[in-house]
Amino acid sequence: MNEIHGGEALARKRYLLLNAVRIGSLGAILLGIAIARNVIDLPFALGVVLSVGGLIAFFFAPRTLARRWKAGAGERNP
């Protein structure tokens, strides 16, 4: 019975982490756009890098995390 609750807690933590990654990536995209459009006075190249990096992270980081978790699940549970 504790394994079920432990599994639910782990799933909840992973779900929150995936959403935190998405929200952080979205923040980087918005910050990059603000920099690129001179709303924030920083170099244009920094804005572009933040925007592109945020886009890549938004689409690929959650998928990569989920794959790592699925791959690790088989090793822990014999």
N, C-alpha and C positions, 0 to 999 in steps of 0.2 A: 504494500500500500504506500509506503514511503517513496518507492521508486516512481509511482505514478505522480505523486505530488512533486517530487524532485524533477521529473521530466517536464511537468507543466511549468515549473519555475524556470527551468533552462529555456524552454520554448518562449516564455514571456520575455526573458532577458534578451534572447536572440532577436525576437520581433522588435523590441524597443531599440536595439542596436542597429538593425536594418533601417528603421525609420529615422534614427539619428543621423546615419550616414546620408540618407536621402535629403534630409533637411539641411545638413551641413553643406552638402553639394549644391543645393539650391541657393543657399546663402552665398557661396563662393561665386556662383554664376551671376547673381544679382549685384554683388560687390564688383565683380569684373566689368559688368556692363556699366555700372555707375562710374568706374574709373575710366573706361574707354570713352565715355561720353562727356568727360570732364566735369562731372558732378562732384567728384572727389579729385582733388589736385594731386594725382600721382601719375607716373609714366604710363603712356598708352599701352606699351608692351606688357606691363604688369596686368593691366585690365584684360588684355587678350588671353594671356596665359591663365589667369584665374578663371575666365569664362570657359575656355576650352577644357582646362583641367576639371572644372566643376561638372561640365557635361559628361566627360568620360567617366568620372567617379559616380555620377548620378545613375548612369545606365549600366556600368560594369562592376562597380564595387559590391553592391548587394548580391549580385549573381555569383561573384567570386567567393564571397563569404559563405553563401549557402552551399556552394559546391564543396568548400573545405570542411564545413560542418558535416555534410553528408558522407564525405570520404572518411572522416575521423570517427563517425558513429560505428562503422563496421569493425574498427580496430578495438574499440572499448567494450563492445558487447560480443562475447564469444558465442 
